[in-house]
Amino acid sequence: MTAPAPAGVRLTPNLFGIGFGLAGLAQAWTVATDTVDVPAWPSYVLWILAATIWLVTLVAYIRNVTAQGRLRTELPDPVMGPFTALIAIVPMLLGIALAPHARTAGEVVYVVSLVLTVLLGGWLTGLWIRVDTRLEQWHPGYFLPTVAGGLIAANCAALLGWTTLSHVMFGYGLICWFVLGSILLVRLFTQPMLPPPLLPTIAIEIAPPVVAGNAFFTINGGRLDLGAEILGGYALLMVLVQITMAGTYRRAPFGPGYWAFAFSYAAAFTNGINWLDVEHVHGREGLTYLLLGIATLALAALGARTLLGLRNRTFLPRAPAPAAAR
């Protein structure tokens, strides 16, 4: 399970998007269990799978980074650096999944992950201020360290009943979304299109409003109010944007970057399940199963395509040849 990566490959931190996506789907099933009493076992299976994939990825990634001498260059990397935040963000979700069964252990996992997420978000934000980067180097993955980290932390804190912390982290994530979102939209509107391998990161644009919406519903006790409606309006726009991007996404070569779709879209489906519940939509149980079915089949297809790519050795990027070998 912890075998080293094949020789000559470069394990990049966006590989943690696999565990992140599985955790997002597990969260959708968990929310559905709480709203329309769907069976709990699919969420348990998905949480265990997400934890296993995260751990295996962590071990393989650390070995690969160490062997290739990338320890000092990984975080500052303008392309892949933001994805390192997933190393700390995924365990926050795992801690909350663990808390109903082992409260103290779940709280410890969440708090440690939260501290690491905030520290890393602060360090990367300072780095982006200090270092000269071109606007065209930015991509929606820059949302991950602070926007995703903050909003997910807020949702998790609310689930634990830690009201003040949930409010603090919601503000943290929301303001970072406003600031970074403006920069990223200017980049996407005015600069050349992202390189093909980074095109799937545009799927992350849908994540802030739906993750914020999910957190808001948890914080306010599942009520529909002005805040939820505002977030829902922007989420609708981002859903429509994603539909228009379908042709563009097909230009991206299949690789780890495709897992940017997984959590982003799973969070959107979770938001839809929450809306069905708070609006007391007629037939919401059937609609909830439909949303879960689509999300689960889509992630299963993504997983199957990933396994095929790993078997054919086309999924992982190749490591640059040493200078002496060129």
C-alpha positions as CSV (number, residue, x, y, z in Angstrom):
1,M,0.0,0.0,0.0
2,T,2.9,2.4,0.7
3,A,5.1,1.2,-2.2
4,P,7.2,3.9,-3.7
5,A,6.1,5.7,-6.9
6,P,7.4,4.2,-10.1
7,A,10.8,5.5,-11.0
8,G,10.9,8.6,-13.1
9,V,7.6,10.1,-12.0
10,R,6.9,13.3,-10.2
11,L,4.2,13.2,-7.5
12,T,2.6,16.6,-7.3
13,P,0.5,17.9,-4.4
14,N,-2.7,18.0,-6.6
15,L,-2.8,14.2,-6.1
16,F,-4.3,15.0,-2.7
17,G,-7.3,16.1,-4.7
18,I,-8.2,12.4,-4.9
19,G,-8.7,12.0,-1.1
20,F,-10.3,15.5,-1.1
21,G,-12.8,14.5,-3.7
22,L,-13.7,11.3,-1.9
23,A,-14.2,13.2,1.3
24,G,-16.5,15.6,-0.5
25,L,-18.6,12.8,-1.8
26,A,-18.7,11.2,1.7
27,Q,-19.9,14.5,3.0
28,A,-22.7,14.6,0.5
29,W,-23.8,11.1,1.6
30,T,-23.5,12.2,5.3
31,V,-25.7,15.3,4.7
32,A,-28.2,13.2,2.9
33,T,-28.3,10.7,5.8
34,D,-29.2,13.6,8.1
35,T,-31.9,15.1,5.8
36,V,-33.8,12.2,4.2
37,D,-32.5,9.2,6.1
38,V,-30.5,7.5,3.3
39,P,-28.4,4.5,4.5
40,A,-25.3,5.5,6.4
41,W,-23.0,2.8,5.2
42,P,-22.0,4.4,1.9
43,S,-20.7,7.5,3.8
44,Y,-18.8,5.2,6.1
45,V,-17.2,3.4,3.2
46,L,-16.3,6.6,1.5
47,W,-14.8,8.2,4.6
48,I,-12.6,5.2,5.2
49,L,-11.6,5.2,1.5
50,A,-10.8,8.9,1.7
51,A,-8.6,8.4,4.8
52,T,-6.8,5.5,3.2
53,I,-6.1,7.3,0.0
54,W,-5.0,10.4,1.8
55,L,-2.5,8.4,4.0
56,V,-1.1,6.4,1.0
57,T,-0.8,9.6,-1.0
58,L,1.0,11.3,1.9
59,V,3.6,8.6,2.3
60,A,4.3,8.3,-1.4
61,Y,4.4,12.0,-1.8
62,I,6.9,12.6,1.0
63,R,9.1,9.8,-0.3
64,N,9.0,11.2,-3.8
65,V,9.6,14.8,-2.8
66,T,12.5,13.8,-0.5
67,A,14.1,11.5,-3.1
68,Q,13.9,14.2,-5.8
69,G,15.2,17.0,-3.5
70,R,12.1,19.2,-3.8
71,L,11.5,19.8,-0.1
72,R,12.5,23.5,-0.3
73,T,10.8,24.2,-3.6
74,E,7.4,22.6,-3.3
75,L,5.6,25.3,-1.2
76,P,6.9,28.3,-3.1
77,D,6.1,26.7,-6.5
78,P,3.7,29.2,-8.2
79,V,1.8,26.4,-9.9
80,M,1.6,23.5,-7.5
81,G,2.3,25.3,-4.1
82,P,-1.3,26.1,-3.4
83,F,-2.3,22.4,-3.6
84,T,-0.1,21.6,-0.7
85,A,-2.9,23.0,1.5
86,L,-4.9,19.9,0.8
87,I,-2.5,17.9,3.0
88,A,-3.9,19.7,6.0
89,I,-7.5,20.4,4.8
90,V,-8.5,16.8,4.1
91,P,-7.8,15.7,7.8
92,M,-10.2,18.4,9.0
93,L,-13.0,16.6,7.2
94,L,-11.8,13.3,8.4
95,G,-11.8,14.5,12.0
96,I,-15.4,15.6,11.8
97,A,-16.3,12.2,10.3
98,L,-14.6,10.5,13.2
99,A,-16.1,12.8,16.0
100,P,-19.5,11.1,16.2
101,H,-17.8,7.8,17.0
102,A,-14.8,9.0,19.0
103,R,-15.4,12.6,20.0
104,T,-12.0,13.4,21.6
105,A,-10.0,11.8,18.8
106,G,-12.1,13.6,16.1
107,E,-11.6,17.0,17.9
108,V,-7.9,16.5,18.1
109,V,-7.6,15.6,14.4
110,Y,-9.7,18.6,13.5
111,V,-7.8,21.1,15.7
112,V,-4.4,20.0,14.6
113,S,-5.4,20.1,11.0
114,L,-7.0,23.5,11.5
115,V,-3.9,25.0,13.0
116,L,-1.8,23.6,10.2
117,T,-4.2,24.9,7.6
118,V,-4.2,28.4,9.1
119,L,-0.4,28.5,9.5
120,L,0.1,27.3,5.9
121,G,-2.5,29.8,4.6
122,G,-0.7,32.6,6.4
123,W,2.7,31.6,5.1
124,L,1.5,31.3,1.5
125,T,-0.3,34.6,1.6
126,G,2.8,36.3,2.9
127,L,4.8,34.5,0.1
128,W,2.4,35.7,-2.6
129,I,2.8,39.3,-1.3
130,R,6.6,39.1,-1.2
131,V,7.4,37.2,-4.3
132,D,7.1,38.7,-7.8
133,T,4.6,36.6,-9.8
134,R,2.9,37.3,-13.1
135,L,-0.8,37.5,-13.1
136,E,-0.9,34.8,-15.8
137,Q,0.7,32.3,-13.4
138,W,-2.3,32.5,-11.1
139,H,-5.1,29.8,-11.3
140,P,-8.2,29.0,-9.2
141,G,-6.1,26.5,-7.1
142,Y,-5.1,29.7,-5.2
143,F,-8.5,29.4,-3.5
144,L,-7.4,26.3,-1.6
145,P,-5.2,27.4,1.3
146,T,-7.4,30.2,2.7
147,V,-10.8,30.2,1.0
148,A,-11.4,26.4,1.0
149,G,-9.5,26.0,4.3
150,G,-11.4,28.7,6.1
151,L,-14.9,27.8,4.8
152,I,-14.4,24.1,5.4
153,A,-13.0,24.8,8.9
154,A,-16.1,26.9,9.6
155,N,-18.5,24.1,8.6
156,C,-16.5,21.6,10.7
157,A,-16.5,23.9,13.8
158,A,-20.2,24.4,13.5
159,L,-20.8,20.6,13.4
160,L,-18.8,20.3,16.6
161,G,-20.9,23.1,18.2
162,W,-18.1,25.6,18.4
163,T,-20.1,28.6,17.4
164,T,-17.5,31.4,17.9
165,L,-14.8,29.5,16.0
166,S,-17.2,28.7,13.1
167,H,-18.0,32.4,12.8
168,V,-14.3,33.4,12.9
169,M,-13.3,30.9,10.2
170,F,-16.3,31.7,8.1
171,G,-15.2,35.4,8.1
172,Y,-11.6,34.2,7.4
173,G,-12.7,32.2,4.3
174,L,-15.3,34.7,3.1
175,I,-13.0,37.7,3.0
176,C,-10.2,35.7,1.4
177,W,-12.8,34.6,-1.3
178,F,-13.7,38.2,-2.0
179,V,-10.0,39.3,-2.3
180,L,-8.6,36.3,-4.2
181,G,-11.8,35.8,-6.2
182,S,-11.4,39.3,-7.7
183,I,-7.8,38.7,-8.6
184,L,-8.6,35.3,-10.2
185,L,-11.5,36.6,-12.2
186,V,-9.4,39.4,-13.5
187,R,-6.7,36.8,-14.5
188,L,-9.3,34.6,-16.2
189,F,-11.0,37.5,-18.0
190,T,-7.9,39.4,-19.2
191,Q,-5.0,37.0,-19.5
192,P,-4.4,34.1,-21.9
193,M,-6.2,30.9,-21.3
194,L,-4.7,28.6,-18.7
195,P,-2.3,25.9,-20.0
196,P,-4.2,22.7,-20.8
197,P,-3.1,20.7,-17.7
198,L,-4.5,23.5,-15.5
199,L,-7.8,23.9,-17.3
200,P,-9.6,21.7,-14.8
201,T,-8.8,24.1,-12.0
202,I,-11.5,26.4,-13.3
203,A,-13.9,23.9,-11.8
204,I,-12.7,25.2,-8.4
205,E,-14.5,28.5,-9.2
206,I,-17.8,26.8,-8.2
207,A,-16.5,25.7,-4.9
208,P,-16.5,29.0,-2.8
209,P,-20.2,29.8,-3.1
210,V,-21.3,26.2,-2.5
211,V,-18.9,25.4,0.3
212,A,-19.8,28.8,1.9
213,G,-23.5,27.9,1.4
214,N,-23.0,24.5,3.1
215,A,-21.2,26.1,6.0
216,F,-23.8,28.8,6.3
217,F,-26.6,26.2,6.5
218,T,-24.7,24.4,9.3
219,I,-24.0,27.6,11.2
220,N,-27.6,29.0,11.0
221,G,-29.3,25.7,11.8
222,G,-30.5,24.8,8.3
223,R,-32.6,27.9,7.8
224,L,-33.2,29.7,4.6
225,D,-32.4,33.4,5.0
226,L,-30.9,36.3,3.1
227,G,-27.3,35.1,3.5
228,A,-28.1,31.6,2.1
229,E,-30.1,33.2,-0.8
230,I,-27.2,35.5,-1.7
231,L,-24.8,32.6,-1.8
232,G,-27.2,30.5,-3.7
233,G,-27.6,33.2,-6.4
234,Y,-23.8,33.3,-7.1
235,A,-23.6,29.5,-6.9
236,L,-26.2,29.3,-9.7
237,L,-24.1,31.6,-11.9
238,M,-21.0,29.4,-11.3
239,V,-23.0,26.3,-12.2
240,L,-24.0,27.9,-15.5
241,V,-20.4,28.9,-16.1
242,Q,-19.3,25.3,-15.6
243,I,-21.8,24.1,-18.2
244,T,-20.4,26.5,-20.7
245,M,-16.8,25.3,-20.0
246,A,-17.5,21.7,-21.0
247,G,-15.9,22.0,-24.4
248,T,-12.9,23.8,-23.0
249,Y,-12.3,21.1,-20.4
250,R,-12.0,18.5,-23.1
251,R,-8.7,20.1,-24.2
252,A,-7.1,19.2,-20.9
253,P,-4.9,16.0,-20.9
254,F,-6.1,13.5,-18.3
255,G,-4.0,13.6,-15.2
256,P,-4.1,14.5,-11.5
257,G,-5.5,17.9,-12.3
258,Y,-8.8,16.3,-13.3
259,W,-9.5,15.6,-9.6
260,A,-10.2,19.4,-9.2
261,F,-13.7,18.5,-10.4
262,A,-14.3,16.0,-7.7
263,F,-14.6,18.0,-4.5
264,S,-15.9,21.1,-6.2
265,Y,-18.8,19.3,-7.9
266,A,-19.5,17.1,-4.8
267,A,-19.8,20.2,-2.7
268,A,-22.2,21.6,-5.3
269,F,-24.4,18.5,-5.1
270,T,-24.2,18.7,-1.3
271,N,-25.5,22.3,-1.5
272,G,-28.3,21.1,-3.7
273,I,-29.2,18.4,-1.1
274,N,-29.3,21.1,1.5
275,W,-31.5,23.3,-0.6
276,L,-33.9,20.5,-1.2
277,D,-34.2,20.0,2.6
278,V,-34.6,23.6,3.6
279,E,-37.2,24.3,0.9
280,H,-39.1,21.1,1.8
281,V,-39.3,20.3,-1.9
282,H,-41.9,17.7,-2.8
283,G,-40.3,14.4,-3.7
284,R,-37.0,15.6,-2.2
285,E,-36.0,12.0,-1.2
286,G,-36.1,10.9,-4.8
287,L,-34.3,14.0,-5.9
288,T,-31.6,13.5,-3.2
289,Y,-31.0,10.0,-4.4
290,L,-30.8,11.2,-8.0
291,L,-28.1,13.8,-7.0
292,L,-26.2,11.2,-5.0
293,G,-26.4,8.8,-7.9
294,I,-25.0,11.2,-10.4
295,A,-22.2,12.4,-8.1
296,T,-21.2,8.8,-7.1
297,L,-21.2,7.5,-10.7
298,A,-19.2,10.5,-11.9
299,L,-16.6,10.0,-9.2
300,A,-16.5,6.3,-9.9
301,A,-15.9,7.0,-13.6
302,L,-13.1,9.4,-12.6
303,G,-11.6,6.8,-10.3
304,A,-11.8,4.1,-13.1
305,R,-10.1,6.4,-15.6
306,T,-7.4,7.2,-13.0
307,L,-6.7,3.5,-12.4
308,L,-6.5,2.9,-16.1
309,G,-4.0,5.8,-16.4
310,L,-1.9,4.4,-13.6
311,R,-1.9,1.0,-15.2
312,N,-0.8,2.5,-18.6
313,R,1.6,4.8,-16.8
314,T,0.0,7.9,-18.4
315,F,-1.6,9.4,-15.3
316,L,1.5,10.7,-13.4
317,P,3.8,13.4,-14.8
318,R,7.3,12.4,-15.6
319,A,10.1,13.9,-13.5
320,P,12.6,16.1,-15.3
321,A,15.8,14.3,-16.2
322,P,18.8,15.2,-14.0
323,A,21.0,17.9,-15.5
324,A,24.0,15.5,-15.8
325,A,21.8,13.1,-17.9
326,R,20.8,15.7,-20.4
